[in-house]
Amino acid sequence: QVQLVESGGGLVQAGDSLRLSCVASGRTFNKYTMGWFRQAPGKEREIVASVSWNPLSTYHTNSVNGRFTISRDNAKSTLYLQMNSLRPEDTAVYYCAADGKQFRGPLRRSDEYTYWGQGTQVTVSS
């Protein structure tokens, strides 16, 4: 059974940085696309970033481009999201997600992912 465990969330001020981590277990990590999503209160879950099975291809949604960076360490089975210049509108629960099919590129839709973590809260105060 695939398990995804996020960590690194917290309460920060606008302009601060955070790094989220997601440790995967239960299958070979380096064959699957991974992604970060977020969901703010009263809003739908949205894509933040995605990285292909090899770390060469990434996607970042427009609102985080230039501020957030997705990366992965296949040797550690860990996905990261470096978040800089945080804004109050970045406040949300952040979820790690894993593809169920092998060797695909970055994926943008939540229904393309099979496995999900429990989420970690990020709160940015103004």
N, CA, C and O atoms as a GROMACS GRO file, in nm:
protein
  504
    1GLN      N    1   0.084  -0.119   0.000
    1GLN     CA    2   0.000   0.000   0.000
    1GLN      C    3   0.088   0.125   0.000
    1GLN      O    4   0.181   0.137   0.080
    2VAL      N    5   0.058   0.217  -0.090
    2VAL     CA    6   0.135   0.341  -0.099
    2VAL      C    7   0.094   0.435   0.013
    2VAL      O    8  -0.025   0.456   0.038
    3GLN      N    9   0.193   0.490   0.080
    3GLN     CA   10   0.167   0.591   0.183
    3GLN      C   11   0.246   0.717   0.152
    3GLN      O   12   0.362   0.711   0.112
    4LEU      N   13   0.181   0.830   0.172
    4LEU     CA   14   0.244   0.960   0.152
    4LEU      C   15   0.226   1.039   0.282
    4LEU      O   16   0.115   1.055   0.331
    5VAL      N   17   0.336   1.088   0.335
    5VAL     CA   18   0.331   1.160   0.462
    5VAL      C   19   0.396   1.296   0.443
    5VAL      O   20   0.517   1.306   0.419
    6GLU      N   21   0.314   1.402   0.454
    6GLU     CA   22   0.365   1.539   0.440
    6GLU      C   23   0.411   1.594   0.573
    6GLU      O   24   0.366   1.551   0.680
    7SER      N   25   0.502   1.690   0.565
    7SER     CA   26   0.546   1.764   0.683
    7SER      C   27   0.599   1.899   0.637
    7SER      O   28   0.622   1.921   0.518
    8GLY      N   29   0.619   1.989   0.734
    8GLY     CA   30   0.681   2.117   0.704
    8GLY      C   31   0.589   2.237   0.705
    8GLY      O   32   0.634   2.351   0.692
    9GLY      N   33   0.458   2.213   0.720
    9GLY     CA   34   0.366   2.326   0.725
    9GLY      C   35   0.380   2.403   0.855
    9GLY      O   36   0.450   2.362   0.948
   10GLY      N   37   0.311   2.518   0.859
   10GLY     CA   38   0.316   2.598   0.981
   10GLY      C   39   0.257   2.736   0.960
   10GLY      O   40   0.198   2.766   0.856
   11LEU      N   41   0.274   2.819   1.062
   11LEU     CA   42   0.226   2.958   1.060
   11LEU      C   43   0.345   3.050   1.037
   11LEU      O   44   0.440   3.051   1.115
   12VAL      N   45   0.338   3.128   0.930
   12VAL     CA   46   0.447   3.219   0.898
   12VAL      C   47   0.390   3.356   0.861
   12VAL      O   48   0.269   3.372   0.846
   13GLN      N   49   0.478   3.453   0.846
   13GLN     CA   50   0.437   3.587   0.805
   13GLN      C   51   0.458   3.603   0.654
   13GLN      O   52   0.538   3.532   0.592
   14ALA      N   53   0.386   3.696   0.597
   14ALA     CA   54   0.403   3.727   0.455
   14ALA      C   55   0.549   3.758   0.425
   14ALA      O   56   0.614   3.831   0.499
   15GLY      N   57   0.599   3.701   0.316
   15GLY     CA   58   0.738   3.721   0.278
   15GLY      C   59   0.832   3.612   0.326
   15GLY      O   60   0.944   3.601   0.278
   16ASP      N   61   0.785   3.531   0.421
   16ASP     CA   62   0.868   3.422   0.473
   16ASP      C   63   0.875   3.304   0.377
   16ASP      O   64   0.810   3.304   0.272
   17SER      N   65   0.954   3.205   0.414
   17SER     CA   66   0.969   3.083   0.334
   17SER      C   67   0.937   2.960   0.418
   17SER      O   68   0.951   2.960   0.540
   18LEU      N   69   0.894   2.856   0.349
   18LEU     CA   70   0.872   2.725   0.408
   18LEU      C   71   0.914   2.620   0.307
   18LEU      O   72   0.910   2.643   0.187
   19ARG      N   73   0.954   2.502   0.357
   19ARG     CA   74   0.977   2.390   0.268
   19ARG      C   75   0.892   2.272   0.314
   19ARG      O   76   0.907   2.223   0.426
   20LEU      N   77   0.805   2.228   0.227
   20LEU     CA   78   0.724   2.110   0.255
   20LEU      C   79   0.797   1.986   0.205
   20LEU      O   80   0.868   1.989   0.104
   21SER      N   81   0.778   1.877   0.277
   21SER     CA   82   0.832   1.748   0.237
   21SER      C   83   0.721   1.644   0.233
   21SER      O   84   0.622   1.654   0.306
   22CYS      N   85   0.739   1.545   0.148
   22CYS     CA   86   0.645   1.435   0.139
   22CYS      C   87   0.727   1.307   0.120
   22CYS      O   88   0.793   1.289   0.018
   23VAL      N   89   0.722   1.220   0.220
   23VAL     CA   90   0.793   1.094   0.213
   23VAL      C   91   0.698   0.986   0.164
   23VAL      O   92   0.589   0.969   0.218
   24ALA      N   93   0.740   0.914   0.062
   24ALA     CA   94   0.658   0.809   0.003
   24ALA      C   95   0.712   0.672   0.041
   24ALA      O   96   0.833   0.652   0.054
   25SER      N   97   0.621   0.577   0.059
   25SER     CA   98   0.660   0.440   0.088
   25SER      C   99   0.559   0.345   0.024
   25SER      O  100   0.447   0.385  -0.009
   26GLY      N  101   0.600   0.220   0.009
   26GLY     CA  102   0.508   0.119  -0.041
   26GLY      C  103   0.528   0.078  -0.185
   26GLY      O  104   0.468  -0.019  -0.231
   27ARG      N  105   0.612   0.152  -0.258
   27ARG     CA  106   0.642   0.111  -0.396
   27ARG      C  107   0.765   0.188  -0.442
   27ARG      O  108   0.813   0.277  -0.371
   28THR      N  109   0.816   0.155  -0.561
   28THR     CA  110   0.931   0.226  -0.615
   28THR      C  111   0.894   0.369  -0.648
   28THR      O  112   0.805   0.394  -0.729
   29PHE      N  113   0.962   0.461  -0.585
   29PHE     CA  114   0.927   0.603  -0.595
   29PHE      C  115   0.960   0.663  -0.730
   29PHE      O  116   0.886   0.747  -0.782
   30ASN      N  117   1.073   0.620  -0.787
   30ASN     CA  118   1.129   0.694  -0.900
   30ASN      C  119   1.063   0.664  -1.034
   30ASN      O  120   1.115   0.706  -1.137
   31LYS      N  121   0.952   0.593  -1.038
   31LYS     CA  122   0.884   0.564  -1.164
   31LYS      C  123   0.757   0.647  -1.183
   31LYS      O  124   0.691   0.636  -1.286
   32TYR      N  125   0.723   0.732  -1.084
   32TYR     CA  126   0.590   0.794  -1.084
   32TYR      C  127   0.597   0.945  -1.071
   32TYR      O  128   0.677   1.000  -0.996
   33THR      N  129   0.510   1.011  -1.148
   33THR     CA  130   0.491   1.155  -1.134
   33THR      C  131   0.435   1.188  -0.996
   33THR      O  132   0.354   1.114  -0.940
   34MET      N  133   0.481   1.301  -0.941
   34MET     CA  134   0.434   1.347  -0.811
   34MET      C  135   0.384   1.491  -0.823
   34MET      O  136   0.426   1.565  -0.912
   35GLY      N  137   0.294   1.528  -0.734
   35GLY     CA  138   0.241   1.663  -0.739
   35GLY      C  139   0.207   1.719  -0.602
   35GLY      O  140   0.192   1.645  -0.505
   36TRP      N  141   0.196   1.850  -0.597
   36TRP     CA  142   0.145   1.921  -0.479
   36TRP      C  143   0.017   1.992  -0.518
   36TRP      O  144   0.010   2.058  -0.622
   37PHE      N  145  -0.084   1.977  -0.434
   37PHE     CA  146  -0.210   2.048  -0.448
   37PHE      C  147  -0.237   2.126  -0.320
   37PHE      O  148  -0.173   2.102  -0.218
   38ARG      N  149  -0.329   2.218  -0.327
   38ARG     CA  150  -0.370   2.290  -0.207
   38ARG      C  151  -0.520   2.318  -0.212
   38ARG      O  152  -0.581   2.327  -0.319
   39GLN      N  153  -0.576   2.331  -0.092
   39GLN     CA  154  -0.718   2.361  -0.081
   39GLN      C  155  -0.739   2.462   0.031
   39GLN      O  156  -0.709   2.434   0.147
   40ALA      N  157  -0.790   2.578  -0.007
   40ALA     CA  158  -0.823   2.682   0.091
   40ALA      C  159  -0.968   2.666   0.135
   40ALA      O  160  -1.047   2.606   0.062
   41PRO      N  161  -1.005   2.717   0.251
   41PRO     CA  162  -1.143   2.705   0.299
   41PRO      C  163  -1.243   2.760   0.198
   41PRO      O  164  -1.228   2.873   0.151
   42GLY      N  165  -1.344   2.681   0.165
   42GLY     CA  166  -1.447   2.724   0.074
   42GLY      C  167  -1.409   2.721  -0.073
   42GLY      O  168  -1.487   2.764  -0.158
   43LYS      N  169  -1.290   2.670  -0.102
   43LYS     CA  170  -1.245   2.666  -0.241
   43LYS      C  171  -1.216   2.522  -0.283
   43LYS      O  172  -1.201   2.433  -0.200
   44GLU      N  173  -1.210   2.500  -0.415
   44GLU     CA  174  -1.176   2.369  -0.467
   44GLU      C  175  -1.026   2.343  -0.455
   44GLU      O  176  -0.946   2.436  -0.448
   45ARG      N  177  -0.992   2.215  -0.453
   45ARG     CA  178  -0.851   2.177  -0.452
   45ARG      C  179  -0.790   2.217  -0.586
   45ARG      O  180  -0.850   2.197  -0.692
   46GLU      N  181  -0.669   2.275  -0.581
   46GLU     CA  182  -0.604   2.320  -0.703
   46GLU      C  183  -0.460   2.272  -0.710
   46GLU      O  184  -0.394   2.251  -0.608
   47ILE      N  185  -0.413   2.255  -0.832
   47ILE     CA  186  -0.275   2.214  -0.854
   47ILE      C  187  -0.182   2.329  -0.814
   47ILE      O  188  -0.211   2.446  -0.842
   48VAL      N  189  -0.072   2.294  -0.751
   48VAL     CA  190   0.033   2.391  -0.723
   48VAL      C  191   0.152   2.364  -0.815
   48VAL      O  192   0.202   2.454  -0.882
   49ALA      N  193   0.196   2.238  -0.816
   49ALA     CA  194   0.312   2.202  -0.898
   49ALA      C  195   0.316   2.052  -0.916
   49ALA      O  196   0.256   1.976  -0.839
   50SER      N  197   0.388   2.010  -1.021
   50SER     CA  198   0.403   1.868  -1.049
   50SER      C  199   0.542   1.844  -1.108
   50SER      O  200   0.599   1.930  -1.174
   51VAL      N  201   0.594   1.723  -1.081
   51VAL     CA  202   0.725   1.686  -1.134
   51VAL      C  203   0.717   1.545  -1.190
   51VAL      O  204   0.658   1.457  -1.129
   52SER      N  205   0.777   1.523  -1.307
   52SER     CA  206   0.773   1.393  -1.371
   52SER      C  207   0.858   1.292  -1.294
   52SER      O  208   0.930   1.327  -1.200
   53TRP      N  209   0.848   1.166  -1.335
   53TRP     CA  210   0.916   1.056  -1.266
   53TRP      C  211   1.067   1.080  -1.260
   53TRP      O  212   1.130   1.054  -1.158
   54ASN      N  213   1.124   1.129  -1.371
   54ASN     CA  214   1.260   1.179  -1.361
   54ASN      C  215   1.246   1.329  -1.336
   54ASN      O  216   1.148   1.388  -1.381
   55PRO      N  217   1.338   1.391  -1.266
   55PRO     CA  218   1.312   1.530  -1.224
   55PRO      C  219   1.327   1.635  -1.332
   55PRO      O  220   1.335   1.754  -1.302
   56LEU      N  221   1.332   1.593  -1.459
   56LEU     CA  222   1.365   1.686  -1.565
   56LEU      C  223   1.250   1.776  -1.606
   56LEU      O  224   1.272   1.886  -1.659
   57SER      N  225   1.127   1.732  -1.584
   57SER     CA  226   1.011   1.811  -1.628
   57SER      C  227   0.927   1.850  -1.508
   57SER      O  228   0.890   1.767  -1.425
   58THR      N  229   0.898   1.979  -1.501
   58THR     CA  230   0.815   2.029  -1.392
   58THR      C  231   0.707   2.122  -1.446
   58THR      O  232   0.717   2.176  -1.556
   59TYR      N  233   0.604   2.139  -1.364
   59TYR     CA  234   0.498   2.236  -1.393
   59TYR      C  235   0.468   2.311  -1.264
   59TYR      O  236   0.457   2.251  -1.157
   60HIS      N  237   0.454   2.443  -1.274
   60HIS     CA  238   0.413   2.527  -1.162
   60HIS      C  239   0.296   2.614  -1.208
   60HIS      O  240   0.302   2.675  -1.315
   61THR      N  241   0.191   2.619  -1.129
   61THR     CA  242   0.078   2.702  -1.167
   61THR      C  243   0.120   2.849  -1.166
   61THR      O  244   0.213   2.887  -1.095
   62ASN      N  245   0.050   2.930  -1.243
   62ASN     CA  246   0.093   3.070  -1.264
   62ASN      C  247   0.110   3.147  -1.134
   62ASN      O  248   0.203   3.226  -1.120
   63SER      N  249   0.020   3.126  -1.041
   63SER     CA  250   0.020   3.207  -0.918
   63SER      C  251   0.142   3.182  -0.830
   63SER      O  252   0.172   3.262  -0.741
   64VAL      N  253   0.214   3.071  -0.852
   64VAL     CA  254   0.331   3.042  -0.769
   64VAL      C  255   0.460   3.045  -0.849
   64VAL      O  256   0.569   3.033  -0.793
   65ASN      N  257   0.449   3.063  -0.980
   65ASN     CA  258   0.568   3.065  -1.066
   65ASN      C  259   0.666   3.172  -1.021
   65ASN      O  260   0.629   3.288  -1.002
   66GLY      N  261   0.792   3.132  -1.004
   66GLY     CA  262   0.894   3.225  -0.958
   66GLY      C  263   0.906   3.234  -0.807
   66GLY      O  264   1.002   3.292  -0.756
   67ARG      N  265   0.809   3.177  -0.734
   67ARG     CA  266   0.814   3.180  -0.587
   67ARG      C  267   0.829   3.040  -0.528
   67ARG      O  268   0.901   3.021  -0.430
   68PHE      N  269   0.762   2.942  -0.588
   68PHE     CA  270   0.766   2.805  -0.538
   68PHE      C  271   0.847   2.719  -0.636
   68PHE      O  272   0.850   2.745  -0.756
   69THR      N  273   0.912   2.616  -0.582
   69THR     CA  274   0.986   2.522  -0.664
   69THR      C  275   0.961   2.380  -0.616
   69THR      O  276   0.982   2.347  -0.500
   70ILE      N  277   0.915   2.296  -0.708
   70ILE     CA  278   0.896   2.154  -0.675
   70ILE      C  279   1.024   2.079  -0.712
   70ILE      O  280   1.090   2.110  -0.811
   71SER      N  281   1.059   1.981  -0.629
   71SER     CA  282   1.175   1.897  -0.658
   71SER      C  283   1.154   1.761  -0.593
   71SER      O  284   1.063   1.743  -0.512
   72ARG      N  285   1.238   1.667  -0.631
   72ARG     CA  286   1.229   1.535  -0.572
   72ARG      C  287   1.368   1.476  -0.557
   72ARG      O  288   1.459   1.503  -0.636
   73ASP      N  289   1.382   1.394  -0.453
   73ASP     CA  290   1.505   1.318  -0.431
   73ASP      C  291   1.466   1.172  -0.438
   73ASP      O  292   1.414   1.116  -0.342
   74ASN      N  293   1.490   1.111  -0.552
   74ASN     CA  294   1.447   0.972  -0.571
   74ASN      C  295   1.520   0.874  -0.479
   74ASN      O  296   1.466   0.771  -0.441
   75ALA      N  297   1.642   0.908  -0.442
   75ALA     CA  298   1.717   0.820  -0.351
   75ALA      C  299   1.655   0.818  -0.212
   75ALA      O  300   1.668   0.720  -0.140
   76LYS      N  301   1.586   0.926  -0.175
   76LYS     CA  302   1.522   0.936  -0.043
   76LYS      C  303   1.371   0.917  -0.051
   76LYS      O  304   1.302   0.925   0.050
   77SER      N  305   1.319   0.891  -0.171
   77SER     CA  306   1.174   0.875  -0.189
   77SER      C  307   1.099   0.994  -0.131
   77SER      O  308   0.996   0.978  -0.065
   78THR      N  309   1.150   1.112  -0.157
   78THR     CA  310   1.094   1.232  -0.097
   78THR      C  311   1.067   1.340  -0.202
   78THR      O  312   1.149   1.366  -0.290
   79LEU      N  313   0.951   1.400  -0.189
   79LEU     CA  314   0.910   1.513  -0.272
   79LEU      C  315   0.917   1.639  -0.188
   79LEU      O  316   0.887   1.637  -0.068
   80TYR      N  317   0.957   1.749  -0.251
   80TYR     CA  318   0.970   1.876  -0.179
   80TYR      C  319   0.891   1.986  -0.251
   80TYR      O  320   0.865   1.980  -0.371
   81LEU      N  321   0.855   2.086  -0.172
   81LEU     CA  322   0.801   2.211  -0.228
   81LEU      C  323   0.865   2.325  -0.150
   81LEU      O  324   0.832   2.350  -0.035
   82GLN      N  325   0.957   2.394  -0.215
   82GLN     CA  326   1.019   2.513  -0.156
   82GLN      C  327   0.931   2.632  -0.186
   82GLN      O  328   0.906   2.664  -0.303
   83MET      N  329   0.883   2.698  -0.082
   83MET     CA  330   0.792   2.810  -0.097
   83MET      C  331   0.857   2.937  -0.043
   83MET      O  332   0.883   2.948   0.077
   84ASN      N  333   0.883   3.031  -0.131
   84ASN     CA  334   0.943   3.159  -0.094
   84ASN      C  335   0.843   3.272  -0.116
   84ASN      O  336   0.743   3.256  -0.187
   85SER      N  337   0.870   3.385  -0.054
   85SER     CA  338   0.786   3.504  -0.070
   85SER      C  339   0.639   3.470  -0.050
   85SER      O  340   0.554   3.505  -0.132
   86LEU      N  341   0.610   3.403   0.058
   86LEU     CA  342   0.473   3.358   0.084
   86LEU      C  343   0.378   3.476   0.102
   86LEU      O  344   0.415   3.581   0.155
   87ARG      N  345   0.255   3.454   0.058
   87ARG     CA  346   0.151   3.557   0.064
   87ARG      C  347   0.031   3.501   0.142
   87ARG      O  348   0.014   3.380   0.151
   88PRO      N  349  -0.051   3.590   0.198
   88PRO     CA  350  -0.170   3.541   0.269
   88PRO      C  351  -0.258   3.451   0.181
   88PRO      O  352  -0.321   3.358   0.232
   89GLU      N  353  -0.264   3.477   0.053
   89GLU     CA  354  -0.347   3.396  -0.037
   89GLU      C  355  -0.290   3.256  -0.061
   89GLU      O  356  -0.355   3.173  -0.125
   90ASP      N  357  -0.171   3.228  -0.010
   90ASP     CA  358  -0.115   3.093  -0.017
   90ASP      C  359  -0.165   3.006   0.098
   90ASP      O  360  -0.137   2.886   0.102
   91THR      N  361  -0.238   3.066   0.191
   91THR     CA  362  -0.291   2.990   0.304
   91THR      C  363  -0.384   2.880   0.256
   91THR      O  364  -0.481   2.907   0.184
   92ALA      N  365  -0.356   2.756   0.296
   92ALA     CA  366  -0.434   2.641   0.252
   92ALA      C  367  -0.378   2.515   0.319
   92ALA      O  368  -0.273   2.517   0.382
   93VAL      N  369  -0.451   2.407   0.303
   93VAL     CA  370  -0.396   2.274   0.334
   93VAL      C  371  -0.327   2.226   0.207
   93VAL      O  372  -0.387   2.225   0.099
   94TYR      N  373  -0.203   2.185   0.220
   94TYR     CA  374  -0.124   2.138   0.107
   94TYR      C  375  -0.117   1.986   0.108
   94TYR      O  376  -0.087   1.925   0.211
   95TYR      N  377  -0.145   1.927  -0.008
   95TYR     CA  378  -0.149   1.783  -0.021
   95TYR      C  379  -0.044   1.735  -0.121
   95TYR      O  380  -0.023   1.796  -0.225
   96CYS      N  381   0.018   1.625  -0.086
   96CYS     CA  382   0.108   1.554  -0.175
   96CYS      C  383   0.026   1.447  -0.248
   96CYS      O  384  -0.061   1.384  -0.188
   97ALA      N  385   0.055   1.428  -0.377
   97ALA     CA  386  -0.019   1.330  -0.456
   97ALA      C  387   0.076   1.252  -0.545
   97ALA      O  388   0.179   1.303  -0.589
   98ALA      N  389   0.041   1.125  -0.570
   98ALA     CA  390   0.124   1.037  -0.652
   98ALA      C  391   0.043   0.973  -0.765
   98ALA      O  392  -0.071   0.933  -0.746
   99ASP      N  393   0.105   0.966  -0.880
   99ASP     CA  394   0.044   0.904  -0.998
   99ASP      C  395   0.034   0.753  -0.978
   99ASP      O  396   0.116   0.694  -0.908
  100GLY      N  397  -0.066   0.691  -1.040
  100GLY     CA  398  -0.079   0.546  -1.033
  100GLY      C  399  -0.021   0.476  -1.154
  100GLY      O  400  -0.015   0.353  -1.157
  101LYS      N  401   0.022   0.554  -1.254
  101LYS     CA  402   0.080   0.496  -1.375
  101LYS      C  403   0.226   0.539  -1.384
  101LYS      O  404   0.265   0.645  -1.334
  102GLN      N  405   0.305   0.458  -1.449
  102GLN     CA  406   0.449   0.483  -1.453
  102GLN      C  407   0.489   0.573  -1.570
  102GLN      O  408   0.424   0.577  -1.674
  103PHE      N  409   0.599   0.644  -1.548
  103PHE     CA  410   0.673   0.712  -1.655
  103PHE      C  411   0.590   0.815  -1.732
  103PHE      O  412   0.595   0.819  -1.855
  104ARG      N  413   0.515   0.897  -1.659
  104ARG     CA  414   0.441   1.004  -1.725
  104ARG      C  415   0.504   1.139  -1.692
  104ARG      O  416   0.586   1.150  -1.601
  105GLY      N  417   0.465   1.239  -1.767
  105GLY     CA  418   0.514   1.374  -1.742
  105GLY      C  419   0.437   1.439  -1.630
  105GLY      O  420   0.357   1.374  -1.562
  106PRO      N  421   0.461   1.570  -1.608
  106PRO     CA  422   0.386   1.642  -1.505
  106PRO      C  423   0.235   1.636  -1.531
  106PRO      O  424   0.192   1.644  -1.646
  107LEU      N  425   0.157   1.622  -1.426
  107LEU     CA  426   0.012   1.611  -1.436
  107LEU      C  427  -0.054   1.724  -1.361
  107LEU      O  428  -0.010   1.761  -1.252
  108ARG      N  429  -0.162   1.781  -1.419
  108ARG     CA  430  -0.223   1.901  -1.361
  108ARG      C  431  -0.359   1.876  -1.294
  108ARG      O  432  -0.402   1.956  -1.212
  109ARG      N  433  -0.424   1.768  -1.328
  109ARG     CA  434  -0.560   1.745  -1.276
  109ARG      C  435  -0.555   1.650  -1.157
  109ARG      O  436  -0.478   1.554  -1.155
  110SER      N  437  -0.638   1.679  -1.058
  110SER     CA  438  -0.639   1.595  -0.937
  110SER      C  439  -0.685   1.453  -0.970
  110SER      O  440  -0.641   1.359  -0.904
  111ASP      N  441  -0.772   1.435  -1.069
  111ASP     CA  442  -0.822   1.302  -1.100
  111ASP      C  443  -0.720   1.216  -1.174
  111ASP      O  444  -0.746   1.099  -1.201
  112GLU      N  445  -0.604   1.273  -1.206
  112GLU     CA  446  -0.497   1.196  -1.268
  112GLU      C  447  -0.408   1.129  -1.162
  112GLU      O  448  -0.323   1.046  -1.195
  113TYR      N  449  -0.427   1.165  -1.037
  113TYR     CA  450  -0.347   1.110  -0.929
  113TYR      C  451  -0.426   1.003  -0.854
  113TYR      O  452  -0.548   1.013  -0.838
  114THR      N  453  -0.353   0.902  -0.809
  114THR     CA  454  -0.417   0.789  -0.742
  114THR      C  455  -0.404   0.793  -0.590
  114THR      O  456  -0.496   0.754  -0.518
  115TYR      N  457  -0.291   0.840  -0.542
  115TYR     CA  458  -0.262   0.835  -0.399
  115TYR      C  459  -0.244   0.976  -0.344
  115TYR      O  460  -0.191   1.065  -0.410
  116TRP      N  461  -0.292   0.994  -0.218
  116TRP     CA  462  -0.290   1.125  -0.157
  116TRP      C  463  -0.241   1.116  -0.013
  116TRP      O  464  -0.265   1.018   0.057
  117GLY      N  465  -0.170   1.220   0.029
  117GLY     CA  466  -0.133   1.232   0.169
  117GLY      C  467  -0.246   1.294   0.249
  117GLY      O  468  -0.352   1.325   0.196
  118GLN      N  469  -0.221   1.310   0.379
  118GLN     CA  470  -0.325   1.360   0.469
  118GLN      C  471  -0.331   1.512   0.472
  118GLN      O  472  -0.427   1.570   0.523
  119GLY      N  473  -0.230   1.577   0.418
  119GLY     CA  474  -0.228   1.722   0.411
  119GLY      C  475  -0.151   1.786   0.526
  119GLY      O  476  -0.142   1.731   0.636
  120THR      N  477  -0.097   1.904   0.498
  120THR     CA  478  -0.029   1.983   0.601
  120THR      C  479  -0.073   2.128   0.585
  120THR      O  480  -0.079   2.182   0.474
  121GLN      N  481  -0.105   2.191   0.698
  121GLN     CA  482  -0.160   2.327   0.696
  121GLN      C  483  -0.049   2.430   0.681
  121GLN      O  484   0.053   2.426   0.751
  122VAL      N  485  -0.070   2.521   0.589
  122VAL     CA  486   0.018   2.638   0.574
  122VAL      C  487  -0.068   2.762   0.594
  122VAL      O  488  -0.167   2.782   0.525
  123THR      N  489  -0.029   2.844   0.690
  123THR     CA  490  -0.102   2.968   0.719
  123THR      C  491  -0.005   3.084   0.710
  123THR      O  492   0.099   3.086   0.776
  124VAL      N  493  -0.040   3.183   0.627
  124VAL     CA  494   0.045   3.299   0.606
  124VAL      C  495  -0.029   3.422   0.655
  124VAL      O  496  -0.136   3.456   0.603
  125SER      N  497   0.026   3.487   0.755
  125SER     CA  498  -0.038   3.607   0.810
  125SER      C  499   0.018   3.731   0.742
  125SER      O  500   0.133   3.734   0.696
  126SER      N  501  -0.065   3.835   0.737
  126SER     CA  502  -0.023   3.958   0.669
  126SER      C  503   0.044   4.054   0.764
  126SER      O  504   0.085   4.163   0.724
   0.00000   0.00000   0.00000
